[in-house]
Amino acid sequence: MSRRAFLADRIFDGTLLHDVAAVLTDGGRVLAIVPQSDVPADVQKTALGAGIVTPGFVDLQVNGGGGRLFNNAPDVQTLRMMARAHGRSGATSIVPTLITDAPEVVEAAVDAAVEACQNVEGVAGLHLEGPHLDARRKGAHDAALIRPMTDADLRFYRAAAARLPMLKITLAPAAASASQIAALAEAEVLVSLGHAEARYEDVAAAAQAGARCVTHLFNAMSQVEGRHPGVAGAALTLTGLSAGIIADGIHVHPANLALAAGVMGDRLFLVSDAMAVAGSDATEFTLNGRRILRGQGRLTLEDGTLAGADLDLPTAVAVMVGQAGVPLAQALAMATRIPADLIGRGDLGRLTPGSRADFALLSSDLAVRQVWRGATLI
C-alpha cells in the first residue's frame, strides 16, 4: 500500500493552517489535505497527535553543518553531511553557501554542488556569497579575497548556472556592473545584493538590471537614514526585491524583524546562515584560516565580528512568532513556501497536490519532533 495518511491536530499547507486534518500521500508526493473524518478507510494511517505538521523548511543560506564547513571542504561528502544535519532539524531542502574564497575553491564548490544536486537528497542548488562584494561591508569575509567581477568570472557563472538547477550569487553593486547583473539574470542566476555600502539609487539600478534579492537584510549593508535609505531601505520598499533575514534575535532586533515582516510580507524569508557547528557539539572551527568561536548563541571571529549564525529554521520561526509577534502562518511561510517560490521550486515548501511529501512535525513550542522526506521518516 503506497497511499498513506498522516493525521495531526494542525497542518500548515504553506499558506493556511488546517485543524484536525490529514496529509494524504502517494509515492512520496502529496495528494491532498483533508479533514480526518474524510480519510479513506483503505489508506495506511499514521496518527501524529498533538503538534503542527509543516512542509519541510527550505533554507537558502547554509554554510555548513554536521561539523563541516563548505569553504573548508568543498566536496560532495561535505554537502551530504550538511544535508543530513539540516534535514534532522526540519530543513529538508538546503542551498549550500560558499562565502568569499579563492577561484579554485569556487570551482570545486560548483563541481561538488552539480554532483550533489543529482545524488544527494535535500541539496537544491548553490549560493556563492562573494567574492564580488564591498570591502567596506565585508563582515566576516576576508577582505584580501574580495574583488570586482571580471568578464572571465561572468562566463564561468553563466556556465555554472547551466549545470545547476539553481545558482544564487550575492554581490555588491560596487563590484559588478549593470550589464554583468543583466547577463547573470539572463542566464537565470538569482542575483542577490549584499555586503554593500550602496545608495538607494544603486540598488534600484541593480534591481532594474535583474537583481531579485537581498542577502541577510539589515546585516552588512548601508542602513536606513533620513535622506539616505541605503540597501536596507531599498529592500524594504522596492517591490521587485525579496530578502532573506537571520531571525536569531542577535543579528536583527525583534522590532526590525517585525518591521520587515509587516512591510515586505511574502517578499521576506528566513535563512539560518548556519556554519559548521550546526547539528554538532563543536565549540569552534576555522574559516579562511581564522578561528570562529561559538558561545551564547553566537558565532564570532576572535575580534567579536559576527561570523554566520548558530541557528536553525525552527528556532528562527519561534523567534519571529515569540519575539517579533508575527502570526504563526506567516512565520512558517517564511521558512517554507516563500523561499521555495523564489528559487522556482513549486514542488517544495508546501503540502499541496503534487508537491513533494517533505514535512516535519513540530511541538507546541515549535521544536522539531520528526521529519519526513518523500513521506519517509528520516
N, C-alpha and C positions, 0 to 999 in steps of 0.2 A: 504494500500500500504506500504510494508516494504522496498522496494528499494528506496534509496534516492541519490541525487547528491548534493554535496557541492561545489559551484563554487567560485574560488578565483583567484586573479591576479597571485599569485605564490603559489606553493605547493611543499614542501620538502618530498620526499618519504622515507627518511632515508639514502639516498646516493646522490640523484640528485635533483636539483630544476627544476620544470616544470612551464612554464609561461602560463597564461590564460588557466587554466586546471580545472578539477573537480575530486573530490573523489567520486566514486560510492560505496555505502554501501548496505548491505542487512542483516537484523537481527543482527546488531551490529558488523558485520565483513566487511572488505574491499573487494570489488570485483575488482577494478582497479582504476588507474588514467588515465583519458582520456582528450584529448582536449575538451574545452567547446562545440565546434561545433559538437562533436560526442556523446553528452549526449542524450540517447534515449528520445523520446517525452513523453513516458508514465511514466517517473520517476519523483517523487516529488523533486522539485529543491529548494535549499536554496542558495541565492546569498550572498556571504560574502564580495565581493568587494575588495577594496584595502587591502593589508596586505599579510602576509605569513601564510599558514597553515602548521603546523609541526606535526609530530607524538607526542603523549603525552610524556613528559620528564620522564626518568627513573632515579631515584635518589637512589643510593646505600648506602648513609650515611646520615641518618636523625635521629637526637637525640630527637627531639621534635617538637612541633608546636601547634598552637591554644591555647597557654598559658600553655601547659602541657609538662613536660619532662618525657621521658620514664623511666629513672632511679628513678624518684621520685614517679611514679605511674605506675608500670609495669603491666598494665591490658588492657583488650580489649577496654574499653572506651577511654583510652588514645590513643590507636592505631587508633580508629575510628576518634577521633578529629584531630590527626596528618594527617591521610589520607585526611580528608576533607579540612584542611587548605592548605596542599601542592597541593591538586587537584585544588584548586582555582587559584593557581599560575602556573598551567600547568603540574605539576608533577603527572600524572595520575597513576604512579606506584612508590611506595617507598619501601625501605628496612629499617625498623626501626632499630636503633642502640642503643645498651646498652653499655655504657662505663664501665670501671673497677668498680666492686661493690662486695658486699658480695655474697657468694654462694646461699643464699636463694633468693636474688633478681634476680640472673641469672636464677634460676629455675622458678621463677614466670614469668620472661620475656619469657622464652621458651614456657611455657604453654599458655601465652597470645598470642604469635605470632602464635602458632599452630591453635588456635581458630580463630584468625583474618584472617589468610590466607584462611580459609574456609568460613568466614562470612562477611568480611569487604572488600568492593571494593577498590582496589588500594594497598593492602598490599601484597608484593611479596616474603617475606622471613624474615630473621632475620640476623642482623650483631652484633656479640659480639666483641667489641673493647676492648680487655683485658679480664681478669686481667694478662695474661701471657706476660708482657711487660718488658722493660728495664727501671729501675727507673732513670737511667742517662738521659733518654729522655722522661720523664713522661708527659711533657706538663701540662695540667690541670688535669690529672689523680691523684688520691690520692695514694701517694707512700706507705701508710700503707696497702693498699689492693692489691698491685702488688705482684705476686708470681709466681714461676715456675709451669709448668703443671705437674700434677701427673697422675698416671695410672687411678685413680678414675675419674679425670677430663676427660681423654680421653674416657673412657667408657661412661660417661654422654654425651659428644659431639657427639659421634657416634650414640647413641640412639636418641638424638635430631635431628640429620640430617635425620634419618629415618622417623621422624614425620613431617618434614618441607619440603616444595617444594624447598627451598634454604637456606642453612646456610653458612654464611661467618664468619670467625674468624680472627681477627687481632692479631698477636703475634710477639714477637721478637725472633730471632734465639737464643739469650742467655737464653730464658725461656722455650724452647721446643726443644727436640732432633729431629734429622733427622728421626728416626723411628716413633716418635709421629706425625710428619708432614706427613710422608708417610701413616700412619694409618688414619689420618684425610682425606687425599686426596682419599684414597681407599674407604672411606665412602661418597665420593662426597661432602665433605666440601670444600668451596672455601677458601683456606688458603691465607691470605694476610699478608705481613710483614710490621711492622710499630712500631713507638715508640721504635726505636732500635739504639743503638750505636754499629754498626757492620762493619766488614770488607767486602770488595767486595767478598772475598772467602767464608765468612759465608753466604752471600746472595745467591751466586751461589750454595752452597751446599743445602741450603733450597729449592731453585728452582729445583734442581735435585731430591730432595725428594718428590716434589709435590706442593710446593707453586706456585701460579699463578698470584699474585697481590701484589701491594704495596699501603699502605694506606696514603692518603694525601701527595703526592710527595713533597719533599723539607722541609716539616714540621715535627719536632720531629724525626729526623734521622741524621745519620752521613752524612756529605756533601762531595762534590767533592773536593779533593785536588790533587796536582800534582802526588804524589806517592800512594795516598790512595783514590780510587774512592768512597768508602763508600756505604751506601744504595742508596743514590741518583744516584750515578754513575752507580751502578748495575742496577737500574730500567731503566735508560736511554739506557743501552747497551745490557742487556740480553733480547733477543727477546722472551723468554718464559714468560716474566712478563708484565702484564698490570699495570696501575696505575691510581688511582683517583687523582684529583687535585682540590684545592679550589681557584677558579678564582674570588676573590673579589677585587683584586688589593691591598690587605693588607697582606694576608698570603704569597703570592708569587709575586715577582716583575714581571711586564709585560714582561721584557726581558727574564726571566726564563720561563714564560708561553709560549712565542714564541719558545724558545729553545726546550722545551719538546714537543710541538706540532710538530715542524719540525722534530725532531729526532724520536719520537715514533709513529706518525701517528695514525693508528687505535688501538694502544695499550693504548692510553691516553683517559680518560673520565672525565667528570665534576661531582663533588659532591657538595652539599650545606653545609654539616656538620652543618645543621641548628639545633638550640636549641629551647627551649620552646617559645621564643618570636616570632618565625616565624608565620606570619599571625595574629599578635596581636599588641596592642599598649603598651605592658608591657615594662618597663624600667629596670627591674631586676628580677632575680629568684635565686634559690639555687640549688647547685649541691654537693652531698655528704656533706651537711651541710655548704657549703661555698657559700658566696654571689657572684653572677655573675652580672656584670654591663653592660648595653647597652648604647653606645654613640658613635657618629661619625662613624657609620658603623661598630663598633667593639663590641665584647663581651669579657670581660676580668675578671679575678679574681681581687680582690682588690689590688694585687701587680703588676697588669698590664699584667700578663700572658694571652695570648690569650686562650679563652675557647670556642671552636666552632666558628661558623661564623654567622653573621647577613646577610644571603644571600639566594636567591632563584636561580633556574637554569636559568630562563630567564635573570636575571642580569649577571650571570656567562657567558652566551653566549655573551651578549653585551660587557662584558669586554674582552673576547677573540677576538672579532671582532674589537672593538674600540681601545683597549689599546695594545693588543698583535699582531694585524694585521693578525689574522688567517682568511682565507676565510670563508664566511658565512656557506657554506655547511659543511665544516669540523667542525666548531664550533657547529652546530646543531647536527651533527652525534655524537659528544662527549657527548651530553645530551640525546640521544635517542637510536640509533641502537647499538652503541659500548657497553654501559653498559648492554643493553638487551642481546646482544650476550654473554657477559662474564658470565652472570648467566643462560645461556641456554634457554632464552625466545625468540625464533624466532617469536613469535606472538606479541611481544611488540616492541616499538621503531622504527616502520616503518609503512608505508602505502602501503602495497603490498598485492596481492591476498591472502586471508585467515587470514591476521593479524587482531587483534582487532581494531575496529574503534575508537581508543582513539586519540584525536588530539586537538590542540589548534590553535587559530587564534592570530597571533602576529601583532602588528602595525609596521610601518616602523622603529621605534626606538627599536623594539624587546620587547615591553611591551605586556603582555597578555591582550587580549580583551575578549575572550570567550574560554571555554573549554568544550569538549565533552568526555564522557566515553561510549563506545559501541554505538556511534552515538547519544547519548542522552545528551543534554545540562545540565551541572551541575552548 
